[in-house]
Every structure is written in structure tokens, then in C-alpha cells.
């Protein structure tokens, strides 16, 4: 959403139904040295910090892992102890993948930020985000609308959401989605073990679990919806699973997620053996997730021509194919066959109005 109005040095970024507005300093200001924060976090040099959402995530991570410094300077922060948020989703790919930052088809615009936090940290992390503009400048403004407050209250500490402004996208609003302990979408992926490896995994849930969360996307559509899929040129999402009920099609990852997975598989091809072993171990515990993951991975493997048309080089395609083959060889076999949904059909997908 674009700014809804301006006055001297300020811009209104959102208006409630009762007419109340959320106003922020404009042009957006910054009180931080982003390069210094990135250095202190020991972030890879390939991360493109010109993106507003990437910059937002860097400032949030630095503030979270340095709460003791902030508490001495800002007495109003009611936070006890360091917070340890981890990135997931497209923003995590930016932190882990060089290819997703370089010019090319695997570099996509990230419009939202997704975090996972420890259950004990949920409320405190939301409080930090709500105060971040006071600490770091209006460029890092976050705010809770009345609908966000209802959303958070109804989920009773299991999930939070708050809004921010994507200044590089014509002041459009973006979500900050905060999950707790696990990534629960079509399937449930526990990430609690990853908090101890935050710095090792560049403050993300790690390559393996990031791949799993990307490849857990699945839904069914009927013949009418399939024709719409064809009209929009998205047949590449159709999964090959002949055991499903007649008249229905299964579709997997969207293009943006396929590109994210491709970037990770390309950049970590030399570590594909270790990655495949860890994924295989994780998959052995959940046969339903295993099937969804396998179908999405097989679909990507069958779309090499599509990836080539999108602009990937022969070297990139070769690395992706190598990683796909390694993971496929090590995955446990899927023994069961389902002819009805084996995944969670009820998920919340925030849409900014």
C-alpha cells in the first residue's frame, strides 16, 4: 500500500476504518551504520544490503542479539535477555545464497520477512520490532494495526504478525510474520534445534530445513482451476502423482519458491552429500512430509528445460541437477499412497490490503 497522505516531514502509511492513521517520518531516516552491523554479525559479503527488507532484517538481527546494549540506552524496553530470532522464507535465502543476490533469474524481490523465535521470546521480539524505529530510524518502522492485534491475540503466543514499510517498493506495506518454535504450514517442521546454530547458519533455520520448508507446499485443484493454471502459464507446478483421486490435480511450489530452491541447490552443490544425509534423517520421521518433499523435488528435477528458459546457465543447471540427484538417492522410500489430502489444509497466509 502506498503512503495515503503527507504533511511536513511525515507520511501516512496506513489508515484504519475509523480514520486513525499510522504516520512516520519521511523521507525515511536511519540512525545506524548498516555495514558496521553486518560486520559485527559476521554476515557474508555477498548479501545485497540495498534491499529495504534485507536492511530491515540486518538491523532486527543485530538488535535482537545485542539486547544488553540496547537496554542500557533505552530504558523503556521491557525485554529481559538476548533474543535469538532465525530467518526463514525468501529472506533467509538471501542470507544463505550468493546466487540469490547476484544479477540473474535466481535473484528475486523479497517483499516480506519471516522469522522463527523461541516460545519464551515471542512477545519480547514483537515489542522490539514495535520500537525499532525509535532505536534505528523511520526506515525500520513497524506497526500493529487493530486487525494485527486481533490476529496475535487469537493465536495465543503461537504466531505473531506486524507490518513494516518496504521503502524500495514505493512505500508499500510488507508483513513481518513471526512463527514460534516450528514452521507449521502444509506440514509441521520443528526448528528448535537450529537456535543453537544461529551464527553458523547465518541467522537462518539452516539450508536443510529451509529446503524442506520450501518443498512442503502442496494443494489440490479441480479441472476448472487447472484451466486457469494453464491460462496463467503455471503448468510447471503440476505434480506427478497418479494415485490421487480422479478429477483432481496436485500442484506444488510457486515459481518464487522453485527459484529459491534452485539457488540453494546450486550454491551448496559441493556440500550436497552432507545436506542430503541430514534431510534424509529428518524425512525418516514424517512419511507425509517425505512424500510432499519428494514430489516437489522430483518436479523441479523434471523442469530443467523450464529453468534453462528462465535464464539459468549450463553450469548452474549442472550443479542443481547434481544436488537433486544426491538428495533423491538418499531419501527414504515413500511406502504409503494417499488418494486424499495428507497435508494440513488450514493455514494462514497473510495478505496486505
C-alpha positions in Angstrom: 0.0 0.0 0.0 1.3 3.4 -0.9 1.5 6.3 1.6 -2.0 7.7 2.0 -1.0 11.2 2.7 1.8 13.6 3.6 2.4 16.6 5.9 5.6 18.4 6.8 8.3 15.7 7.1 5.8 12.8 7.6 3.9 10.3 5.6 0.7 8.2 6.4 1.3 4.6 5.6 -2.0 3.1 6.7 -5.4 4.2 7.7 -7.9 2.2 10.0 -11.6 2.0 9.2 -12.2 4.6 12.0 -10.0 7.1 10.2 -7.0 6.8 12.5 -3.7 6.8 10.7 -0.1 5.5 11.2 2.2 8.3 10.4 6.0 8.0 10.1 8.9 10.4 9.4 9.6 10.9 5.8 12.0 10.7 3.9 12.9 7.6 5.9 15.8 8.1 8.3 18.5 5.7 9.6 20.5 6.1 12.8 22.6 3.0 12.1 25.7 2.1 10.0 24.4 -1.0 8.2 27.9 -2.0 7.1 29.1 -1.9 10.7 26.1 -4.0 11.9 26.7 -6.6 9.1 30.4 -6.8 10.1 29.6 -7.3 13.8 27.1 -10.1 12.8 29.8 -11.6 10.5 27.4 -11.7 7.6 28.7 -12.8 4.2 29.9 -10.0 1.9 27.6 -11.2 -1.0 24.4 -10.1 0.8 22.9 -7.2 -1.1 22.0 -4.6 1.5 20.3 -2.2 -0.9 17.1 -4.1 -0.4 14.9 -2.4 2.2 13.8 -5.8 3.6 17.3 -7.1 3.8 18.4 -4.0 5.6 15.4 -4.3 7.9 16.4 -7.9 8.8 20.0 -7.0 9.4 19.0 -4.2 11.9 16.5 -6.5 13.6 19.0 -9.3 14.0 21.7 -7.0 15.4 19.2 -5.5 17.9 18.0 -8.9 18.9 21.4 -10.4 19.5 22.6 -7.2 21.3 19.6 -6.5 23.6 22.0 -5.9 26.6 23.5 -2.9 24.7 20.0 -1.5 23.9 18.6 -2.0 27.4 21.4 0.3 28.8 20.5 3.0 26.3 16.7 2.7 26.1 15.1 2.3 29.5 11.6 1.9 28.1 12.4 -1.5 26.6 10.8 -4.2 28.8 12.9 -7.0 27.5 14.9 -9.5 29.6 17.9 -11.1 28.0 19.1 -11.6 24.4 16.6 -12.7 21.7 17.6 -15.3 19.1 15.3 -15.0 16.1 16.1 -17.0 12.9 15.2 -16.1 9.4 13.2 -18.3 7.1 11.5 -17.9 3.7 12.8 -15.9 0.9 14.8 -13.5 3.1 16.7 -16.5 4.6 17.7 -17.5 1.0 19.2 -14.0 0.6 21.4 -14.6 3.6 22.5 -18.1 2.6 22.8 -17.9 -1.2 25.2 -15.9 -3.2 23.2 -16.6 -6.4 20.1 -15.1 -5.0 21.9 -11.7 -4.6 23.7 -11.6 -8.0 22.0 -10.3 -11.2 20.1 -13.2 -12.8 16.9 -15.2 -12.6 17.6 -16.5 -9.1 17.7 -13.0 -7.6 14.1 -12.1 -6.8 12.5 -9.3 -4.9 11.6 -10.2 -1.3 8.5 -8.4 -0.1 8.1 -9.8 3.4 10.2 -11.1 6.3 9.7 -14.3 8.1 11.2 -15.2 11.5 11.0 -18.1 13.9 11.6 -17.4 17.6 11.6 -19.4 20.8 8.3 -19.5 22.5 9.6 -17.6 25.5 10.8 -14.8 23.2 7.6 -14.2 21.1 6.1 -11.2 23.0 9.5 -9.6 23.6 10.5 -9.9 19.9 7.3 -8.2 18.8 7.9 -5.5 21.3 11.4 -4.9 19.9 10.0 -4.7 16.4 7.4 -2.2 17.5 10.2 0.0 19.0 12.8 -0.5 16.2 12.2 2.9 14.5 12.9 4.7 17.8 16.2 2.8 18.0 17.3 2.8 14.4 15.3 5.4 12.5 12.0 5.6 10.5 13.5 3.4 7.7 12.8 0.5 10.1 9.3 1.4 11.1 7.0 -1.4 12.3 3.4 -1.1 13.5 0.5 -3.1 14.7 -3.0 -2.5 13.2 -6.2 -3.4 15.0 -6.5 -6.5 12.9 -2.9 -7.5 13.6 -3.6 -7.2 17.4 -6.7 -9.4 17.0 -4.7 -11.9 14.9 -2.0 -12.1 17.6 -4.4 -12.4 20.5 -6.3 -15.2 18.8 -3.1 -17.3 18.3 -2.2 -17.0 22.0 1.6 -17.0 21.5 1.7 -19.5 18.6 2.2 -16.9 15.9 2.5 -13.1 15.5 2.4 -10.7 12.7 3.3 -7.0 12.4 3.7 -4.7 9.5 6.6 -2.7 8.1 7.2 -0.4 5.1 9.2 -1.5 2.0 10.7 1.8 1.1 12.3 0.5 -2.1 8.9 -0.7 -3.3 7.2 2.7 -3.5 6.4 2.7 0.3 4.4 -0.5 0.0 3.5 -2.3 3.2 5.1 -5.7 3.9 4.4 -8.4 6.5 6.8 -9.5 9.2 5.5 -12.9 10.1 6.8 -14.4 13.4 6.4 -18.2 13.9 7.2 -19.9 17.2 9.4 -23.0 17.6 8.2 -24.6 14.4 7.2 -23.8 10.8 3.6 -25.1 10.5 2.1 -24.7 7.1 1.2 -27.7 4.9 3.3 -29.7 7.3 5.0 -29.1 10.6 8.8 -28.7 10.7 10.3 -28.3 14.2 13.3 -25.9 14.1 14.1 -25.7 17.8 17.5 -27.4 17.3 18.6 -24.6 15.0 18.6 -21.9 17.6 21.9 -23.2 18.9 23.4 -22.9 15.4 22.3 -19.3 14.6 25.6 -17.8 13.7 26.8 -21.0 11.9 23.6 -20.9 9.7 23.8 -17.1 9.1 20.9 -16.5 11.5 18.6 -18.7 9.5 16.9 -22.1 10.1 19.7 -23.7 8.0 20.0 -24.9 4.4 18.4 -28.3 5.1 15.3 -27.1 6.9 14.9 -24.1 4.6 14.8 -26.5 1.7 12.2 -28.6 3.5 10.0 -25.7 4.3 10.1 -24.5 0.7 9.3 -28.0 -0.6 6.4 -28.6 1.8 4.0 -26.6 -0.5 1.1 -28.7 -1.9 -2.6 -28.3 -2.7 -5.3 -29.8 -4.8 -7.2 -28.1 -7.6 -10.1 -29.3 -9.8 -10.4 -29.3 -13.6 -11.8 -25.8 -13.7 -8.9 -24.4 -11.7 -6.4 -26.4 -13.8 -7.6 -24.5 -16.9 -6.9 -21.2 -15.1 -3.5 -22.6 -14.2 -2.8 -23.2 -17.9 -4.0 -19.8 -18.9 -1.5 -18.2 -16.4 1.3 -20.4 -17.7 1.8 -22.2 -14.5 1.5 -25.8 -15.6 5.1 -26.3 -14.3 3.6 -26.5 -10.8 1.6 -29.7 -11.5 3.0 -32.7 -9.5 3.2 -36.2 -11.0 1.3 -38.3 -8.5 -1.1 -40.8 -10.3 -2.6 -42.3 -7.1 -4.6 -39.2 -6.2 -8.4 -39.0 -6.6 -9.8 -38.7 -10.1 -10.6 -35.2 -11.3 -8.1 -33.5 -9.1 -4.6 -32.2 -9.7 -1.9 -31.7 -7.2 0.2 -28.5 -7.5 3.4 -27.7 -5.7 5.8 -24.8 -5.2 5.2 -21.4 -6.8 7.9 -20.0 -9.2 9.5 -17.8 -6.5 10.0 -20.9 -4.3 11.3 -23.0 -7.1 13.8 -20.3 -7.8 14.8 -20.1 -4.1 15.3 -23.9 -4.0 17.3 -23.7 -7.2 19.6 -21.1 -5.8 20.3 -23.1 -2.6 20.9 -26.3 -4.6 23.2 -24.5 -7.0 25.3 -22.7 -4.3 25.6 -25.8 -2.0 26.2 -28.4 -4.6 29.7 -29.1 -3.1 28.0 -29.9 0.2 25.1 -31.8 -1.3 26.2 -35.1 0.3 26.1 -33.8 3.9 22.9 -31.9 3.1 21.3 -35.0 1.7 22.2 -37.1 4.7 20.6 -34.6 7.1 17.5 -34.2 5.1 17.2 -38.0 4.8 17.4 -38.3 8.6 14.8 -35.6 9.1 12.5 -37.1 6.5 12.5 -40.6 8.1 10.4 -39.2 10.9 7.5 -38.0 8.9 6.2 -40.0 5.9 3.6 -37.4 4.9 6.2 -34.7 4.7 8.5 -37.0 2.9 6.0 -37.6 0.1 5.3 -33.9 -0.3 9.0 -33.0 -0.3 9.8 -35.8 -2.8 7.1 -34.7 -5.2 8.2 -31.1 -5.2 11.9 -32.1 -5.6 11.0 -34.5 -8.5 9.0 -31.8 -10.2 12.0 -29.4 -10.1 14.2 -32.2 -11.4 11.8 -32.5 -14.4 11.8 -28.8 -15.1 15.4 -28.3 -16.2 14.3 -27.1 -19.6 12.0 -24.6 -17.8 14.9 -23.4 -15.7 17.0 -23.0 -18.8 14.4 -20.9 -20.4 14.3 -18.7 -17.3 18.0 -17.9 -17.9 20.0 -20.3 -15.7 23.4 -21.2 -17.2 24.6 -24.7 -18.0 27.0 -24.6 -15.0 24.1 -23.6 -12.7 21.8 -26.3 -14.1 24.6 -28.9 -13.7 25.1 -28.0 -10.0 21.3 -28.1 -9.3 21.0 -31.5 -11.1 23.9 -32.9 -9.0 22.3 -31.7 -5.8 18.9 -33.0 -6.7 20.3 -36.4 -7.7 22.2 -36.7 -4.4 19.2 -35.9 -2.2 16.9 -38.2 -4.2 19.3 -41.1 -3.8 19.4 -40.7 -0.1 15.7 -40.0 0.6 13.8 -42.9 2.3 11.3 -44.6 0.1 7.7 -43.5 0.3 5.7 -46.6 1.2 2.2 -45.3 1.5 -0.1 -44.0 -1.2 -2.8 -41.4 -0.4 -5.8 -40.6 -2.5 -6.9 -37.7 -0.4 -5.1 -34.8 1.3 -2.3 -36.0 3.6 -1.3 -32.4 4.5 -2.7 -29.6 6.6 -5.3 -27.7 4.6 -5.9 -24.9 7.1 -3.0 -22.4 7.0 -2.9 -18.6 7.4 -1.4 -16.8 4.5 -1.3 -13.0 5.3 -2.4 -10.7 2.5 -1.8 -7.0 2.9 -4.9 -5.0 1.8 
